[in-house]
Structure formats: C-alpha cells, structure tokens
Amino acid sequence: MEKAMKVSIDLDKCAGHARCFAASPELFDLDDDGYALNAEIDIPAGREATALEAVAACPERAIENH
Ligand code: F3S
C-alpha cells in the first residue's frame, strides 16, 4: 500500500499569493490576508494530483510534497 501523501508549507516563505488555494480550495486554508494557515496538510487518497498542482503553483516554492 502506498504511503499517504502530505504537503508541508514553509509559512515563513509564504507571501500570500493564494495560488495554492486557487488550485485546490478544498485542501488549503488561508487567513484573511491570503496567507497559508497550516504547515502540514494530509492529502486524502485521490487528491494527489490537485495537491501537486498547488505545489507547482506557489511562486515562492513554499510548498513541498512528501
Ligand atoms: Fe503562500 Fe504559496 Fe499558497 S505564497 S498562499 S503557499 S501559493
């Protein structure tokens, strides 16, 4: 069985571009200023492709998948 995917967000690198949320609003939560709220996110089975889109979409390269 494959290990469940996770992404981590370096909240110090996050500059509030909100593209992660645009790519995948059901996985990412933002504060009122558009900054990512959660440093670790468990990706449910079947949502890996959208999670990877969010990783690629962040201009700050703040999101990594594991
Ligand atoms: Fe922040 Fe990157 Fe998302 S800058 S809000 S983690 S697109």
Backbone and ligand atoms as CSV (ligand in chain L), in Angstrom:
chain,resi,resn,atom,element,x,y,z
A,1,MET,N,N,0.837,-1.199,0.000
A,1,MET,CA,C,0.000,0.000,0.000
A,1,MET,C,C,0.872,1.249,0.000
A,2,GLU,N,N,0.466,2.247,-0.779
A,2,GLU,CA,C,1.276,3.463,-0.835
A,2,GLU,C,C,1.074,4.309,0.405
A,3,LYS,N,N,2.146,4.957,0.775
A,3,LYS,CA,C,2.084,5.858,1.919
A,3,LYS,C,C,1.199,7.061,1.559
A,4,ALA,N,N,0.410,7.519,2.508
A,4,ALA,CA,C,-0.437,8.678,2.245
A,4,ALA,C,C,0.439,9.902,1.997
A,5,MET,N,N,-0.006,10.734,1.061
A,5,MET,CA,C,0.760,11.923,0.719
A,5,MET,C,C,0.496,13.047,1.721
A,6,LYS,N,N,1.543,13.806,1.962
A,6,LYS,CA,C,1.419,15.010,2.785
A,6,LYS,C,C,2.086,16.152,2.052
A,7,VAL,N,N,1.644,17.368,2.325
A,7,VAL,CA,C,2.425,18.518,1.897
A,7,VAL,C,C,2.736,19.356,3.120
A,8,SER,N,N,3.888,19.996,3.077
A,8,SER,CA,C,4.223,20.946,4.129
A,8,SER,C,C,4.414,22.311,3.492
A,9,ILE,N,N,4.057,23.326,4.239
A,9,ILE,CA,C,4.196,24.705,3.771
A,9,ILE,C,C,5.140,25.427,4.721
A,10,ASP,N,N,6.181,26.012,4.150
A,10,ASP,CA,C,7.073,26.846,4.938
A,10,ASP,C,C,6.372,28.198,5.112
A,11,LEU,N,N,5.788,28.379,6.271
A,11,LEU,CA,C,4.953,29.571,6.474
A,11,LEU,C,C,5.785,30.851,6.480
A,12,ASP,N,N,7.091,30.730,6.710
A,12,ASP,CA,C,7.966,31.908,6.628
A,12,ASP,C,C,8.197,32.323,5.178
A,13,LYS,N,N,8.143,31.325,4.266
A,13,LYS,CA,C,8.317,31.638,2.841
A,13,LYS,C,C,7.022,32.111,2.202
A,14,CYS,N,N,5.899,31.676,2.743
A,14,CYS,CA,C,4.604,32.043,2.155
A,14,CYS,C,C,4.474,33.553,2.121
A,15,ALA,N,N,4.137,34.070,0.937
A,15,ALA,CA,C,3.991,35.513,0.763
A,15,ALA,C,C,2.553,35.889,0.422
A,16,GLY,N,N,1.634,34.962,0.630
A,16,GLY,CA,C,0.225,35.283,0.470
A,16,GLY,C,C,-0.258,35.334,-0.966
A,17,HIS,N,N,0.345,34.575,-1.849
A,17,HIS,CA,C,-0.095,34.579,-3.249
A,17,HIS,C,C,-1.433,33.865,-3.454
A,18,ALA,N,N,-1.778,32.964,-2.551
A,18,ALA,CA,C,-3.077,32.279,-2.564
A,18,ALA,C,C,-3.275,31.377,-3.774
A,19,ARG,N,N,-2.212,31.060,-4.497
A,19,ARG,CA,C,-2.383,30.189,-5.671
A,19,ARG,C,C,-2.610,28.738,-5.256
A,20,CYS,N,N,-2.101,28.374,-4.090
A,20,CYS,CA,C,-2.374,27.011,-3.591
A,20,CYS,C,C,-3.879,26.834,-3.413
A,21,PHE,N,N,-4.500,27.832,-2.815
A,21,PHE,CA,C,-5.940,27.771,-2.596
A,21,PHE,C,C,-6.693,27.788,-3.921
A,22,ALA,N,N,-6.223,28.581,-4.874
A,22,ALA,CA,C,-6.875,28.633,-6.184
A,22,ALA,C,C,-6.810,27.266,-6.869
A,23,ALA,N,N,-5.676,26.580,-6.714
A,23,ALA,CA,C,-5.517,25.264,-7.341
A,23,ALA,C,C,-6.346,24.210,-6.626
A,24,SER,N,N,-6.531,24.375,-5.347
A,24,SER,CA,C,-7.066,23.292,-4.548
A,24,SER,C,C,-7.756,23.818,-3.283
A,25,PRO,N,N,-8.894,24.479,-3.468
A,25,PRO,CA,C,-9.524,25.157,-2.321
A,25,PRO,C,C,-9.966,24.206,-1.208
A,26,GLU,N,N,-10.180,22.950,-1.546
A,26,GLU,CA,C,-10.625,22.021,-0.506
A,26,GLU,C,C,-9.486,21.526,0.366
A,27,LEU,N,N,-8.241,21.752,-0.076
A,27,LEU,CA,C,-7.088,21.257,0.686
A,27,LEU,C,C,-6.386,22.351,1.473
A,28,PHE,N,N,-6.470,23.589,1.016
A,28,PHE,CA,C,-5.674,24.662,1.622
A,28,PHE,C,C,-6.581,25.680,2.288
A,29,ASP,N,N,-6.168,26.115,3.473
A,29,ASP,CA,C,-6.887,27.170,4.189
A,29,ASP,C,C,-5.993,28.399,4.252
A,30,LEU,N,N,-6.599,29.549,4.027
A,30,LEU,CA,C,-5.851,30.810,4.073
A,30,LEU,C,C,-6.425,31.701,5.163
A,31,ASP,N,N,-5.562,32.589,5.673
A,31,ASP,CA,C,-6.085,33.579,6.617
A,31,ASP,C,C,-6.716,34.736,5.823
A,32,ASP,N,N,-7.192,35.744,6.534
A,32,ASP,CA,C,-7.916,36.831,5.870
A,32,ASP,C,C,-7.037,37.625,4.910
A,33,ASP,N,N,-5.723,37.530,5.087
A,33,ASP,CA,C,-4.799,38.242,4.200
A,33,ASP,C,C,-4.290,37.368,3.062
A,34,GLY,N,N,-4.785,36.125,2.969
A,34,GLY,CA,C,-4.389,35.254,1.867
A,34,GLY,C,C,-3.147,34.427,2.129
A,35,TYR,N,N,-2.707,34.391,3.378
A,35,TYR,CA,C,-1.539,33.567,3.730
A,35,TYR,C,C,-2.001,32.182,4.157
A,36,ALA,N,N,-1.177,31.185,3.820
A,36,ALA,CA,C,-1.498,29.815,4.214
A,36,ALA,C,C,-1.521,29.684,5.736
A,37,LEU,N,N,-2.464,28.906,6.219
A,37,LEU,CA,C,-2.633,28.757,7.673
A,37,LEU,C,C,-1.941,27.525,8.227
A,38,ASN,N,N,-1.912,26.431,7.448
A,38,ASN,CA,C,-1.464,25.153,8.006
A,38,ASN,C,C,-0.110,24.754,7.442
A,39,ALA,N,N,0.800,24.382,8.332
A,39,ALA,CA,C,2.138,23.998,7.907
A,39,ALA,C,C,2.189,22.565,7.390
A,40,GLU,N,N,1.255,21.739,7.822
A,40,GLU,CA,C,1.232,20.332,7.401
A,40,GLU,C,C,-0.190,19.984,6.973
A,41,ILE,N,N,-0.312,19.374,5.811
A,41,ILE,CA,C,-1.646,19.003,5.323
A,41,ILE,C,C,-1.605,17.560,4.845
A,42,ASP,N,N,-2.499,16.744,5.369
A,42,ASP,CA,C,-2.659,15.367,4.890
A,42,ASP,C,C,-3.511,15.388,3.634
A,43,ILE,N,N,-3.004,14.746,2.588
A,43,ILE,CA,C,-3.739,14.736,1.319
A,43,ILE,C,C,-4.555,13.452,1.236
A,44,PRO,N,N,-5.861,13.586,1.141
A,44,PRO,CA,C,-6.696,12.385,1.044
A,44,PRO,C,C,-6.422,11.621,-0.255
A,45,ALA,N,N,-6.618,10.326,-0.210
A,45,ALA,CA,C,-6.437,9.495,-1.402
A,45,ALA,C,C,-7.282,10.057,-2.541
A,46,GLY,N,N,-6.674,10.132,-3.707
A,46,GLY,CA,C,-7.389,10.626,-4.876
A,46,GLY,C,C,-7.202,12.111,-5.130
A,47,ARG,N,N,-6.614,12.832,-4.145
A,47,ARG,CA,C,-6.432,14.276,-4.308
A,47,ARG,C,C,-4.976,14.641,-4.585
A,48,GLU,N,N,-4.147,13.620,-4.853
A,48,GLU,CA,C,-2.708,13.865,-5.002
A,48,GLU,C,C,-2.411,14.794,-6.188
A,49,ALA,N,N,-3.138,14.609,-7.287
A,49,ALA,CA,C,-2.842,15.406,-8.493
A,49,ALA,C,C,-3.115,16.881,-8.240
A,50,THR,N,N,-4.221,17.192,-7.587
A,50,THR,CA,C,-4.506,18.604,-7.305
A,50,THR,C,C,-3.518,19.162,-6.289
A,51,ALA,N,N,-3.096,18.319,-5.339
A,51,ALA,CA,C,-2.101,18.781,-4.374
A,51,ALA,C,C,-0.799,19.138,-5.091
A,52,LEU,N,N,-0.405,18.333,-6.060
A,52,LEU,CA,C,0.823,18.616,-6.811
A,52,LEU,C,C,0.676,19.874,-7.656
A,53,GLU,N,N,-0.517,20.126,-8.156
A,53,GLU,CA,C,-0.746,21.379,-8.888
A,53,GLU,C,C,-0.510,22.573,-7.968
A,54,ALA,N,N,-0.959,22.436,-6.727
A,54,ALA,CA,C,-0.767,23.523,-5.761
A,54,ALA,C,C,0.714,23.699,-5.439
A,55,VAL,N,N,1.433,22.594,-5.289
A,55,VAL,CA,C,2.879,22.664,-5.035
A,55,VAL,C,C,3.546,23.444,-6.166
A,56,ALA,N,N,3.185,23.111,-7.400
A,56,ALA,CA,C,3.800,23.759,-8.567
A,56,ALA,C,C,3.360,25.209,-8.715
A,57,ALA,N,N,2.177,25.533,-8.182
A,57,ALA,CA,C,1.613,26.866,-8.401
A,57,ALA,C,C,2.211,27.929,-7.488
A,58,CYS,N,N,2.843,27.524,-6.404
A,58,CYS,CA,C,3.330,28.518,-5.440
A,58,CYS,C,C,4.577,29.211,-5.982
A,59,PRO,N,N,4.511,30.529,-6.222
A,59,PRO,CA,C,5.660,31.236,-6.784
A,59,PRO,C,C,6.837,31.299,-5.815
A,60,GLU,N,N,6.585,31.132,-4.537
A,60,GLU,CA,C,7.658,31.208,-3.537
A,60,GLU,C,C,8.312,29.846,-3.307
A,61,ARG,N,N,7.799,28.818,-3.950
A,61,ARG,CA,C,8.279,27.445,-3.700
A,61,ARG,C,C,8.194,27.106,-2.211
A,62,ALA,N,N,7.118,27.541,-1.606
A,62,ALA,CA,C,6.957,27.341,-0.159
A,62,ALA,C,C,6.357,25.984,0.173
A,63,ILE,N,N,5.799,25.294,-0.830
A,63,ILE,CA,C,5.076,24.038,-0.563
A,63,ILE,C,C,5.894,22.867,-1.078
A,64,GLU,N,N,6.013,21.855,-0.243
A,64,GLU,CA,C,6.713,20.627,-0.645
A,64,GLU,C,C,5.807,19.443,-0.389
A,65,ASN,N,N,5.911,18.453,-1.285
A,65,ASN,CA,C,5.169,17.214,-1.036
A,65,ASN,C,C,6.123,16.154,-0.504
A,66,HIS,N,N,5.555,15.251,0.291
A,66,HIS,CA,C,6.334,14.185,0.921
A,66,HIS,C,C,5.709,12.838,0.616
L,1,F3S,FE1,FE,1.534,31.080,0.269
L,1,F3S,FE2,FE,2.423,29.952,-1.884
L,1,F3S,FE3,FE,-0.006,29.483,-1.113
L,1,F3S,S1,S,2.907,32.010,-1.214
L,1,F3S,S2,S,-0.652,31.320,-0.030
L,1,F3S,S3,S,1.826,28.935,-0.022
L,1,F3S,S4,S,0.648,29.867,-3.191
